[in-house]
Every structure is written in C-alpha cells, then in structure tokens.
Amino acid sequence: MPQLNPDPWFAIMVFSWVVFLTIIPTKIMNNLAPNEPAPMSKEEHKADSWTWPW
C-alpha cells in the first residue's frame, strides 16, 4: 500500500513546518508599523475662561 509509505510525505511535512516556524515569523516580526506613535509634547494649553456677555 503506497499511501502508508511515509518517505516523501514526512519530508514535505517537516520542511513545511520548518518554514512555518522559522522563516515566516522572522519576516512578520521585521515589518514596521506604518504609523509609529509620536511622543506627545508636554506643553499644557491654557484654556481661557468664557466671558459671558451678560
């Protein structure tokens, strides 16, 4: 029964798992976010009080 011969399929499975566990995660982790967060300025805005007309 040739379907019970693990010779070619085991090698394909091992090689695909090596690709999934080594190459793909390194390529994903090397990507940069397109919008890096910018540091916020520490200047405080002075809010003018409302001058009521009456």
For each residue, the residues with C-beta under 8 A, 3 or more apart:
1: 4 5
2: 5
3:
4: 1
5: 1 2 8 9
6: 9 10
7: 10 11
8: 5 11 12
9: 5 6 12 13
10: 6 7 13 14
11: 7 8 14 15
12: 8 9 15 16
13: 9 10 16 17
14: 10 11 17 18
15: 11 12 18 19
16: 12 13 19 20
17: 13 14 20 21
18: 14 15 21 22 23
19: 15 16 22 23 24
20: 16 17 23 24
21: 17 18 24 25
22: 18 19 25 26
23: 18 19 20 26 27
24: 19 20 21 27 28
25: 21 22 28 29
26: 22 23 29 30
27: 23 24 30 31
28: 24 25 31
29: 25 26
30: 26 27
31: 27 28
32: 36
33: 36
34:
35:
36: 32 33
37:
38:
39:
40:
41:
42:
43:
44:
45:
46:
47:
48:
49:
50:
51:
52:
53:
54:
